[in-house]
């Protein structure tokens, strides 16, 4: 709602809302995609280290 508002002072709130929305999308992508991949690589590395 804050990004789509058109009332008085909306130009200021748009500048606040755009980075906020970008940050929320970035965190979601990190949590759902990047961190599980890194975790699986670390586990695989530890497992190979134990075997060798």
TIMIVEX-289267 format. One line per 3 residues: their letters; for each residue x, y negated, z negated of N, C-alpha, C, O. Coordinates in nm, 3 decimals, decimal comma. Layout:
N
A) X Y Z X Y Z X Y Z X Y Z | ... $
//
This chain:
52
XXX) 0,080 0,120 0,000 0,000 0,000 0,000 0,085 -0,127 0,000 0,050 -0,227 0,063 | 0,197 -0,124 -0,071 0,279 -0,246 -0,081 0,342 -0,281 0,053 0,361 -0,398 0,084 | 0,375 -0,180 0,133 0,438 -0,204 0,263 0,337 -0,253 0,366 0,374 -0,325 0,459 $
XXX) 0,212 -0,215 0,351 0,110 -0,251 0,449 0,028 -0,373 0,411 -0,064 -0,410 0,484 | 0,059 -0,436 0,299 -0,021 -0,551 0,255 0,003 -0,671 0,347 0,106 -0,682 0,413 | -0,095 -0,762 0,349 -0,084 -0,879 0,435 -0,124 -1,007 0,363 -0,148 -1,110 0,427 $
XXX) -0,130 -1,002 0,232 -0,173 -1,120 0,157 -0,059 -1,215 0,128 0,048 -1,207 0,187 | -0,085 -1,306 0,036 0,015 -1,405 -0,004 0,133 -1,335 -0,070 0,115 -1,252 -0,160 | 0,252 -1,369 -0,026 0,372 -1,309 -0,083 0,406 -1,174 -0,027 0,497 -1,107 -0,077 $
XXX) 0,336 -1,131 0,075 0,361 -0,998 0,130 0,496 -0,989 0,199 0,552 -0,880 0,210 | 0,549 -1,102 0,247 0,680 -1,098 0,311 0,788 -1,055 0,211 0,884 -0,987 0,248 | 0,773 -1,096 0,087 0,869 -1,057 -0,016 0,852 -0,910 -0,053 0,950 -0,838 -0,069 $
XXX) 0,728 -0,865 -0,065 0,706 -0,726 -0,104 0,746 -0,629 0,007 0,784 -0,516 -0,021 | 0,739 -0,672 0,132 0,783 -0,586 0,243 0,933 -0,560 0,232 0,979 -0,450 0,260 | 1,008 -0,662 0,193 1,153 -0,647 0,177 1,187 -0,554 0,062 1,292 -0,490 0,063 $
XXX) 1,101 -0,545 -0,035 1,123 -0,455 -0,148 1,077 -0,314 -0,113 1,142 -0,216 -0,149 | 0,965 -0,303 -0,043 0,904 -0,173 -0,017 0,978 -0,092 0,087 0,983 0,031 0,076 | 1,036 -0,155 0,188 1,103 -0,080 0,295 1,222 0,001 0,241 1,229 0,120 0,271 $
XXX) 1,315 -0,058 0,165 1,424 0,024 0,110 1,374 0,127 0,008 1,432 0,235 -0,003 | 1,269 0,094 -0,064 1,212 0,189 -0,160 1,160 0,312 -0,087 1,186 0,425 -0,128 | 1,088 0,291 0,021 1,036 0,402 0,101 1,150 0,482 0,163 1,146 0,605 0,165 $
XXX) 1,250 0,413 0,214 1,366 0,482 0,271 1,438 0,567 0,168 1,482 0,678 0,198 | 1,451 0,516 0,048 1,515 0,592 -0,059 1,435 0,715 -0,097 1,492 0,821 -0,123 | 1,304 0,701 -0,102 1,220 0,816 -0,137 1,228 0,925 -0,030 1,231 1,043 -0,063 $
XXX) 1,232 0,885 0,096 1,244 0,983 0,205 1,381 1,050 0,200 1,392 1,171 0,219 | 1,486 0,972 0,176 1,621 1,026 0,170 1,635 1,126 0,056 1,693 1,233 0,075 | 1,583 1,094 -0,060 1,591 1,185 -0,174 1,514 1,313 -0,146 1,559 1,422 -0,184 $
XXX) 1,399 1,303 -0,081 1,322 1,423 -0,048 1,400 1,513 0,046 1,404 1,635 0,027 | 1,462 1,456 0,148 1,541 1,535 0,242 1,659 1,599 0,171 1,690 1,716 0,194 | 1,726 1,525 0,084 1,839 1,580 0,010 1,796 1,697 -0,078 1,861 1,801 -0,080 $
XXX) 1,687 1,679 -0,150 1,641 1,783 -0,242 1,591 1,908 -0,171 1,612 2,019 -0,220 | 1,526 1,892 -0,058 1,466 2,006 0,010 1,559 2,074 0,108 1,543 2,194 0,134 | 1,655 2,004 0,164 1,738 2,062 0,269 1,886 2,070 0,233 1,945 2,178 0,240 $
XXX) 1,945 1,960 0,197 2,090 1,953 0,182 2,138 2,025 0,056 2,231 2,105 0,064 | 2,079 1,998 -0,057 2,126 2,059 -0,182 2,114 2,211 -0,184 2,206 2,277 -0,232 | 2,005 2,271 -0,135 2,002 2,418 -0,130 2,110 2,478 -0,040 2,164 2,584 -0,071 $
XXX) 2,142 2,411 0,069 2,248 2,461 0,158 2,382 2,454 0,088 2,460 2,549 0,094 | 2,411 2,344 0,021 2,536 2,331 -0,054 2,543 2,436 -0,164 2,648 2,497 -0,185 | 2,433 2,458 -0,233 2,428 2,558 -0,340 2,458 2,697 -0,285 2,532 2,774 -0,347 $
XXX) 2,400 2,731 -0,171 2,425 2,864 -0,113 2,570 2,878 -0,070 2,627 2,986 -0,084 | 2,631 2,772 -0,017 2,772 2,778 0,020 2,860 2,799 -0,103 2,955 2,876 -0,098 | 2,829 2,731 -0,211 2,907 2,746 -0,334 2,894 2,888 -0,388 2,993 2,948 -0,428 $
XXX) 2,773 2,942 -0,389 2,754 3,079 -0,437 2,829 3,179 -0,349 2,891 3,272 -0,401 | 2,824 3,160 -0,219 2,894 3,250 -0,128 3,045 3,241 -0,149 3,114 3,343 -0,147 | 3,097 3,121 -0,170 3,239 3,101 -0,196 3,281 3,171 -0,325 3,385 3,236 -0,329 $
XXX) 3,200 3,157 -0,430 3,232 3,222 -0,557 3,228 3,373 -0,544 3,311 3,442 -0,602 | 3,132 3,424 -0,468 3,120 3,568 -0,449 3,240 3,623 -0,373 3,293 3,728 -0,408 | 3,283 3,554 -0,270 3,401 3,597 -0,194 3,526 3,592 -0,280 3,616 3,675 -0,265 $
XXX) 3,533 3,494 -0,367 3,649 3,480 -0,454 3,657 3,596 -0,554 3,766 3,643 -0,586 | 3,543 3,642 -0,603 3,539 3,754 -0,697 3,583 3,884 -0,630 3,656 3,963 -0,689 | 3,538 3,904 -0,507 3,568 4,028 -0,436 3,716 4,034 -0,398 3,777 4,140 -0,407 $
X) 3,773 3,923 -0,357 3,912 3,921 -0,310 4,012 3,927 -0,422 4,133 3,927 -0,398 $
//
